[in-house]
Amino acid sequence: MQEPQTQLFDLYRTGLRTMNDIMKSSLEASERLQNQQLQQVRNALEETTRSTGQLGEMRSLDELMAAQAKLAGSQVQRTMDFWSSVWRAAGDSQIALISQMQSFTSRATQDAARLAASGVASIGSAARDAGSSVREAAAQSERSQQQHRKAG
């Protein structure tokens, strides 16, 4: 049976570990989001470079208008992809955070229950010891009175 102080220490340590796990998950989610954004910027740069090269080859207004429409559609698609990835990363972060908090709550509840059970057991043990001491004192008193009556 652990002492309450040791159990409180373990509970505190568990809380700190959980806090660090949550921070790590948050930082990893930020890293993933930034990597996705960086990849989208690289793709946009490549497409811009291609578009610039193609503009020099265009010979008619119709070709320029078609290229502009294609470029605008591509930019809208990239914008939608960007915001989709932002919201997906935010959702993934929330799921990870909720999962970790549920795990922490479960562990903390178990630790608190063990701590309470230990306290109850300690109180029960102390009460038994006190009861035993009272019985022992009563028996000693009874023996002393019997010896006093025999002597008198």
GUSETOR-341984 format. One line per 10 residues: number of its first residue (from 1); their letters; for each residue x, y, z of N, C-alpha, C, O, CB. Coordinates in steps of 0.02 Angstrom, whole numbers, padded with zeros to 5 digits. Each point is the difference from the previous one (the first is absolute). Glycine has a CB too. Layout:
BEGIN
NUM) a) X/Y/Z/X/Y/Z/X/Y/Z/X/Y/Z/X/Y/Z ~ ...
! end
This chain:
BEGIN
1) mqepqtqlfd) 00042/-00058/00000/-00042/00058/00000/00045/00062/00000/00045/00006/00042/-00138/-00069/00019 ~ 00081/00110/-00109/00041/00060/-00003/-00023/00051/00050/-00059/00002/00019/00080/-00024/-00140 ~ 00025/00063/00142/-00017/00054/00045/-00035/00055/-00041/00012/00007/-00059/00086/-00033/00136 ~ -00143/00064/-00045/-00036/00052/-00036/00047/00051/-00033/-00014/00024/-00055/-00079/-00038/00135 ~ 00149/00030/-00048/00046/00048/-00029/00029/-00026/-00066/00007/00037/-00048/00021/00005/00164 ~ -00011/-00106/-00117/00027/-00031/-00061/-00053/-00001/-00054/00015/00013/-00059/00062/-00083/00127 ~ -00139/00056/-00050/-00054/-00001/-00049/-00013/00070/-00028/-00013/00007/-00060/-00037/-00106/00118 ~ 00052/00149/-00016/-00009/00069/-00023/00057/00019/-00048/-00012/00033/-00050/-00048/-00003/00157 ~ 00120/-00051/-00091/00057/00013/-00043/-00010/-00032/-00068/00012/00031/-00052/00063/-00025/00151 ~ -00098/-00070/-00099/-00013/-00035/-00063/-00055/00035/-00040/00005/00006/-00061/00030/-00114/00115
11) lyrtglrtmn) -00087/00130/-00020/-00055/00036/-00033/00025/00065/-00032/-00018/00016/-00057/-00064/-00067/00139 ~ 00123/00087/-00046/00029/00063/-00026/00044/-00014/-00060/-00003/00036/-00050/-00001/00013/00166 ~ 00046/-00101/-00111/00044/-00019/-00055/-00041/-00018/-00062/00018/00018/-00056/00069/-00058/00138 ~ -00141/00003/-00072/-00044/-00019/-00056/-00029/00062/-00033/-00004/00004/-00061/-00023/-00112/00118 ~ 00008/00157/-00017/-00027/00062/-00027/00052/00037/-00042/-00016/00026/-00054/-00061/-00018/00152 ~ 00138/-00005/-00074/00053/00033/-00038/00016/-00037/-00065/00011/00032/-00051/00036/00010/00159 ~ -00047/-00108/-00105/00012/-00039/-00061/-00055/00014/-00051/00014/00008/-00060/00045/-00097/00126 ~ -00120/00091/-00043/-00056/00012/-00045/00006/00070/-00031/-00012/00008/-00060/-00061/-00085/00128 ~ 00091/00126/-00027/00008/00068/-00026/00054/00001/-00054/-00009/00032/-00052/-00026/00016/00163 ~ 00090/-00083/-00100/00053/-00004/-00050/-00023/-00036/-00063/00017/00021/-00055/00068/-00019/00147
21) dimkssleas) -00123/-00055/-00084/-00027/-00036/-00058/-00046/00044/-00042/00003/-00001/-00061/00005/-00106/00126 ~ -00049/00146/-00031/-00046/00046/-00035/00040/00053/-00037/-00015/00016/-00058/-00074/-00036/00145 ~ 00140/00047/-00055/00042/00050/-00033/00035/-00029/-00060/00005/00031/-00053/00012/00027/00163 ~ 00008/-00120/-00103/00034/-00033/-00056/-00047/-00009/-00058/00018/00013/-00057/00059/-00071/00137 ~ -00138/00035/-00066/-00049/-00010/-00053/-00017/00066/-00035/-00006/00003/-00061/-00041/-00100/00124 ~ 00041/00149/-00024/-00015/00066/-00028/00056/00024/-00045/-00012/00025/-00055/-00057/00002/00156 ~ 00131/-00035/-00078/00057/00021/-00041/00006/-00042/-00064/00016/00026/-00053/00042/00011/00158 ~ -00071/-00102/-00099/00002/-00044/-00059/-00053/00020/-00050/00012/00000/-00061/00033/-00093/00131 ~ -00104/00111/-00046/-00054/00022/-00045/00019/00065/-00034/-00013/00009/-00060/-00072/-00066/00133 ~ 00117/00102/-00037/00023/00063/-00030/00053/-00013/-00053/00000/00031/-00053/-00024/00029/00160
31) erlqnqqlqq) 00068/-00107/-00092/00052/-00018/-00049/-00031/-00028/-00063/00019/00018/-00056/00062/-00040/00150 ~ -00129/-00024/-00086/-00034/-00029/-00059/-00034/00054/-00042/00005/00001/-00061/-00022/-00108/00125 ~ -00017/00153/-00030/-00035/00053/-00035/00049/00044/-00038/-00011/00018/-00058/-00080/-00020/00145 ~ 00146/00020/-00054/00049/00042/-00034/00032/-00036/-00059/00014/00031/-00052/00008/00027/00160 ~ -00010/-00123/-00102/00028/-00038/-00056/-00050/-00002/-00058/00020/00005/-00058/00048/-00074/00138 ~ -00132/00061/-00064/-00051/00000/-00053/-00002/00068/-00034/-00005/00005/-00062/-00063/-00091/00125 ~ 00072/00139/-00023/-00002/00068/-00029/00062/00011/-00044/-00005/00029/-00054/-00060/00012/00154 ~ 00123/-00063/-00076/00061/00008/-00039/-00005/-00037/-00066/00021/00025/-00052/00044/-00014/00158 ~ -00093/-00071/-00105/-00008/-00038/-00062/-00048/00035/-00047/00011/00001/-00061/00011/-00107/00124 ~ -00074/00136/-00037/-00047/00036/-00042/00032/00062/-00031/-00013/00017/-00057/-00081/-00059/00128
41) vrnaleettr) 00136/00076/-00033/00037/00058/-00026/00047/-00022/-00056/00005/00033/-00051/-00013/00025/00163 ~ 00043/-00113/-00102/00045/-00026/-00052/-00038/-00017/-00063/00021/00016/-00056/00055/-00061/00145 ~ -00133/00011/-00081/-00041/-00017/-00058/-00024/00063/-00037/00000/00003/-00061/-00037/-00108/00119 ~ 00017/00156/-00019/-00022/00063/-00031/00057/00033/-00038/-00010/00027/-00055/-00074/-00012/00147 ~ 00145/-00016/-00063/00058/00029/-00035/00014/-00037/-00065/00014/00031/-00051/00033/00004/00162 ~ -00050/-00102/-00109/00012/-00039/-00060/-00051/00016/-00054/00016/00008/-00058/00034/-00099/00128 ~ -00112/00095/-00049/-00053/00015/-00049/00007/00070/-00028/-00012/00012/-00059/-00064/-00090/00120 ~ 00096/00125/-00019/00011/00068/-00023/00057/00003/-00050/-00005/00035/-00051/-00038/00009/00160 ~ 00095/-00081/-00096/00057/-00002/-00046/-00022/-00030/-00067/00019/00026/-00053/00061/-00038/00150 ~ -00118/-00042/-00095/-00026/-00031/-00062/-00044/00049/-00038/00005/00008/-00061/00000/-00122/00115
51) stgqlgemrs) -00050/00148/-00016/-00046/00047/-00032/00038/00057/-00033/-00018/00022/-00054/-00070/-00052/00138 ~ 00140/00054/-00050/00040/00055/-00028/00033/-00022/-00065/00002/00037/-00049/00018/00008/00164 ~ 00006/-00106/-00116/00030/-00026/-00061/-00051/-00008/-00056/00016/00013/-00058/00068/-00072/00127 ~ -00143/00039/-00053/-00052/-00010/-00050/-00026/00067/-00028/-00020/00004/-00058/-00012/-00111/00115 ~ 00033/00159/-00015/-00024/00065/-00023/00041/00026/-00059/-00026/00033/-00045/-00014/-00009/00161 ~ 00104/-00038/-00115/00043/00023/-00055/-00015/-00035/-00065/00014/00027/-00054/00074/-00003/00136 ~ -00118/-00083/-00079/-00015/-00039/-00059/-00069/00016/-00028/-00017/-00022/-00055/00091/-00067/00098 ~ -00115/00126/-00007/-00068/00014/-00022/00002/00052/-00056/00038/00048/00002/-00083/-00073/00114 ~ 00002/00013/-00167/00001/00043/-00060/-00068/00034/-00012/-00006/00042/-00044/00093/-00117/-00004 ~ -00137/00056/00087/-00065/00031/-00013/-00034/00018/00066/00017/-00025/00054/-00029/-00039/-00162
61) ldelmaaqak) -00037/00108/00103/-00039/00020/00059/-00039/-00060/00028/-00008/-00005/00061/-00001/00122/-00107 ~ -00016/-00160/00004/-00037/-00059/00022/00045/-00046/00043/-00021/-00026/00051/-00051/00032/-00154 ~ 00134/-00014/00081/00047/-00041/00039/00014/00032/00068/00003/-00034/00051/00049/-00008/-00159 ~ -00044/00109/00109/00011/00035/00063/-00060/-00006/00047/00009/-00011/00060/00067/00091/-00120 ~ -00136/-00074/00033/-00060/-00005/00041/-00008/-00071/00028/-00019/-00008/00058/-00036/00098/-00128 ~ 00071/-00140/00029/-00005/-00070/00023/00052/-00012/00056/-00015/-00034/00049/-00025/-00003/-00165 ~ 00101/00064/00107/00052/-00008/00051/-00020/00035/00064/00011/-00026/00055/00076/00019/-00145 ~ -00118/00066/00084/-00022/00036/00060/-00055/-00039/00036/00001/-00004/00062/00028/00113/-00117 ~ -00076/-00137/00019/-00053/-00039/00031/00028/-00061/00035/-00020/-00018/00055/-00061/00058/-00143 ~ 00129/-00073/00055/00032/-00059/00030/00037/00019/00063/-00004/-00034/00051/00015/-00018/-00165
71) lagsqvqrtm) 00026/00107/00111/00038/00024/00058/-00046/00019/00058/00014/-00016/00057/00076/00057/-00135 ~ -00144/-00007/00063/-00048/00020/00052/-00031/-00062/00033/-00007/-00003/00061/-00018/00110/-00123 ~ 00006/-00156/00021/-00028/-00062/00028/00049/-00036/00044/-00017/-00027/00052/-00055/00017/-00152 ~ 00135/00010/00078/00053/-00032/00039/00010/00035/00067/00009/-00032/00051/00046/-00005/-00158 ~ -00057/00104/00106/00009/00038/00062/-00058/-00012/00048/00010/-00005/00060/00053/00092/-00124 ~ -00124/-00090/00038/-00058/-00014/00043/00008/-00070/00030/-00014/-00009/00060/-00060/00084/-00130 ~ 00095/-00123/00030/00009/-00068/00025/00053/-00002/00054/-00009/-00034/00051/-00025/-00012/-00163 ~ 00090/00081/00102/00053/00002/00050/-00026/00032/00065/00016/-00024/00055/00071/00031/-00146 ~ -00126/00046/00085/-00027/00033/00059/-00046/-00048/00038/00003/-00004/00061/00004/00116/-00118 ~ -00048/-00148/00021/-00045/-00049/00032/00040/-00056/00033/-00016/-00021/00056/-00074/00048/-00140
81) dfwssvwraa) 00142/-00050/00051/00042/-00052/00028/00035/00025/00064/00005/-00037/00049/00013/-00011/-00164 ~ 00005/00110/00113/00033/00029/00058/-00048/00001/00060/00018/-00025/00054/00054/00095/-00129 ~ -00131/-00042/00067/-00046/00004/00056/-00025/-00068/00022/-00013/-00012/00059/-00021/00124/-00099 ~ 00027/-00157/-00007/-00019/-00069/00018/00053/-00031/00044/-00016/-00034/00050/-00048/00022/-00157 ~ 00127/00021/00090/00054/-00029/00041/00004/00033/00068/00015/-00033/00050/00048/00006/-00155 ~ -00076/00093/00108/00001/00035/00065/-00054/-00029/00045/00013/-00015/00058/00030/00120/-00113 ~ -00103/-00113/00029/-00055/-00026/00041/00010/-00073/00018/-00018/-00022/00054/-00060/00104/-00108 ~ 00106/-00120/00007/00015/-00071/00015/00051/-00006/00056/-00007/-00040/00046/-00019/00009/-00166 ~ 00079/00072/00117/00052/00000/00052/-00030/00021/00067/00017/-00028/00052/00072/00053/-00139 ~ -00132/00025/00085/-00032/00023/00063/-00043/-00056/00029/00000/-00012/00060/00001/00132/-00101
91) gdsqialisq) -00038/-00154/-00002/-00042/-00056/00024/00041/-00057/00028/-00017/-00028/00052/-00068/00059/-00137 ~ 00140/-00047/00051/00044/-00053/00024/00030/00018/00068/00007/-00042/00044/00019/00010/-00163 ~ -00008/00096/00126/00028/00022/00064/-00052/-00005/00056/00017/-00021/00055/00060/00099/-00116 ~ -00138/-00060/00046/-00053/-00005/00050/-00013/-00073/00020/-00009/-00015/00059/-00043/00120/-00106 ~ 00052/-00149/-00002/-00010/-00071/00015/00056/-00026/00045/-00013/-00035/00049/-00046/00019/-00160 ~ 00121/00033/00095/00057/-00022/00040/-00005/00029/00071/00013/-00035/00048/00059/00027/-00152 ~ -00089/00071/00110/-00006/00032/00065/-00055/-00032/00042/00010/-00014/00059/00031/00122/-00109 ~ -00098/-00120/00020/-00055/-00031/00037/00019/-00070/00022/-00014/-00020/00057/-00069/00087/-00123 ~ 00116/-00105/00022/00021/-00067/00018/00049/00001/00058/-00005/-00041/00046/-00012/00006/-00165 ~ 00065/00080/00117/00049/00004/00054/-00033/00022/00065/00018/-00025/00053/00072/00050/-00137
101) mqsftsratq) -00136/00021/00081/-00034/00023/00060/-00043/-00056/00030/-00003/-00008/00061/00002/00126/-00106 ~ -00031/-00158/00003/-00038/-00057/00025/00046/-00050/00034/-00017/-00027/00052/-00068/00043/-00143 ~ 00142/-00028/00061/00048/-00047/00029/00025/00027/00067/00005/-00038/00049/00029/00000/-00164 ~ -00018/00102/00117/00023/00030/00063/-00054/-00003/00053/00013/-00017/00058/00063/00093/-00122 ~ -00137/-00060/00045/-00055/-00001/00048/-00010/-00070/00028/-00012/-00009/00060/-00043/00104/-00121 ~ 00060/-00145/00017/-00007/-00069/00022/00055/-00019/00050/-00013/-00029/00052/-00041/00001/-00163 ~ 00117/00046/00093/00056/-00016/00045/-00006/00038/00066/00012/-00028/00053/00060/00007/-00153 ~ -00091/00084/00096/-00007/00041/00060/-00055/-00027/00045/00007/-00001/00061/00034/00102/-00123 ~ -00096/-00123/00033/-00054/-00029/00038/00022/-00064/00035/-00015/-00011/00058/-00068/00061/-00137 ~ 00119/-00092/00043/00025/-00062/00029/00049/00015/00057/-00002/-00032/00052/-00013/-00026/-00162
111) daarlaasgv) 00059/00106/00098/00049/00018/00052/-00035/00029/00062/00018/-00016/00056/00068/00037/-00145 ~ -00136/00021/00077/-00037/00030/00056/-00038/-00054/00038/-00004/00002/00062/-00007/00106/-00125 ~ -00017/-00157/00028/-00036/-00054/00033/00048/-00042/00042/-00016/-00019/00056/-00068/00016/-00150 ~ 00144/-00010/00066/00050/-00037/00039/00021/00039/00062/00009/-00028/00054/00032/-00027/-00159 ~ -00032/00120/00097/00019/00042/00056/-00054/00000/00053/00015/-00004/00060/00052/00076/-00138 ~ -00130/-00066/00057/-00055/-00001/00048/-00005/-00068/00035/-00010/-00003/00060/-00052/00088/-00130 ~ 00070/-00139/00031/-00003/-00067/00030/00056/-00009/00050/-00010/-00030/00053/-00042/-00014/-00158 ~ 00111/00070/00089/00056/-00005/00046/-00015/00039/00064/00016/-00023/00055/00063/00011/-00152 ~ -00109/00071/00089/-00019/00040/00059/-00050/-00036/00043/00005/00000/00061/00019/00103/-00125 ~ -00074/-00133/00032/-00051/-00037/00037/00031/-00060/00035/-00016/-00014/00058/-00072/00051/-00140
121) asigsaarda) 00133/-00071/00047/00033/-00058/00031/00043/00022/00059/00002/-00034/00051/-00001/-00025/-00162 ~ 00033/00116/00103/00041/00026/00056/-00044/00018/00059/00018/-00015/00057/00066/00058/-00139 ~ -00140/-00012/00069/-00047/00019/00054/-00027/-00063/00033/-00005/-00003/00061/-00025/00110/-00121 ~ 00011/-00157/00019/-00026/-00062/00028/00053/-00035/00042/-00016/-00027/00053/-00060/00015/-00151 ~ 00137/00012/00074/00055/-00031/00038/00011/00037/00065/00010/-00031/00053/00043/-00007/-00160 ~ -00054/00104/00105/00009/00040/00061/-00057/-00013/00048/00011/-00004/00061/00051/00092/-00127 ~ -00123/-00093/00040/-00058/-00013/00043/00006/-00069/00032/-00017/-00008/00059/-00054/00083/-00131 ~ 00093/-00125/00034/00009/-00067/00028/00053/00001/00055/-00008/-00030/00053/-00026/-00022/-00163 ~ 00089/00087/00095/00054/00005/00050/-00025/00035/00063/00017/-00021/00055/00068/00024/-00148 ~ -00124/00049/00084/-00026/00037/00058/-00049/-00045/00039/00001/-00001/00061/00013/00112/-00122
131) gssvreaaaq) -00056/-00147/00025/-00048/-00045/00033/00037/-00055/00038/-00019/-00018/00055/-00065/00041/-00144 ~ 00137/-00048/00058/00040/-00052/00033/00033/00028/00063/00003/-00033/00051/00017/-00022/-00162 ~ 00004/00117/00106/00032/00031/00058/-00051/00011/00056/00016/-00010/00059/00067/00066/-00134 ~ -00143/-00035/00057/-00053/00011/00051/-00018/-00067/00032/-00007/-00003/00061/-00037/00102/-00125 ~ 00036/-00152/00024/-00015/-00065/00028/00056/-00025/00046/-00013/-00027/00053/-00055/00001/-00155 ~ 00129/00036/00080/00058/-00020/00040/00001/00038/00066/00013/-00030/00052/00051/00003/-00157 ~ -00077/00092/00103/-00001/00040/00061/-00056/-00022/00047/00009/-00004/00060/00040/00101/-00124 ~ -00108/-00113/00035/-00056/-00023/00040/00016/-00067/00033/-00015/-00011/00059/-00065/00071/-00134 ~ 00111/-00105/00037/00019/-00065/00028/00052/00008/00055/-00005/-00033/00052/-00020/-00022/-00163 ~ 00073/00098/00100/00050/00013/00051/-00032/00029/00063/00018/-00020/00056/00068/00040/-00146
141) sersqqqhrk) -00133/00025/00081/-00035/00030/00057/-00039/-00053/00037/-00001/-00001/00062/-00007/00111/-00122 ~ -00024/-00155/00023/-00040/-00054/00031/00047/-00046/00039/-00017/-00019/00056/-00069/00025/-00149 ~ 00142/-00024/00066/00048/-00043/00035/00026/00034/00063/00007/-00031/00053/00026/-00021/-00162 ~ -00020/00116/00103/00024/00038/00058/-00052/00001/00055/00017/-00008/00059/00054/00079/-00134 ~ -00134/-00061/00057/-00054/00001/00050/-00008/-00069/00032/-00010/-00004/00060/-00049/00095/-00124 ~ 00065/-00145/00025/-00006/-00068/00028/00057/-00013/00048/-00010/-00030/00053/-00048/-00010/-00158 ~ 00117/00061/00088/00057/-00011/00044/-00009/00041/00064/00019/-00023/00054/00056/00001/-00153 ~ -00103/00081/00094/-00010/00043/00058/-00052/-00031/00046/00006/00003/00062/00024/00099/-00130 ~ -00084/-00133/00039/-00051/-00033/00041/00028/-00061/00034/-00015/-00013/00058/-00074/00055/-00135 ~ 00130/-00081/00042/00030/-00060/00030/00046/00019/00057/00004/-00035/00050/-00012/-00024/-00160
151) ag) 00043/00114/00102/00047/00021/00051/-00037/00027/00061/00025/-00007/00056/00060/00034/-00145 ~ -00143/00002/00080/-00036/00032/00055/-00044/-00042/00039/-00033/00024/00046/00038/00070/-00110
! end
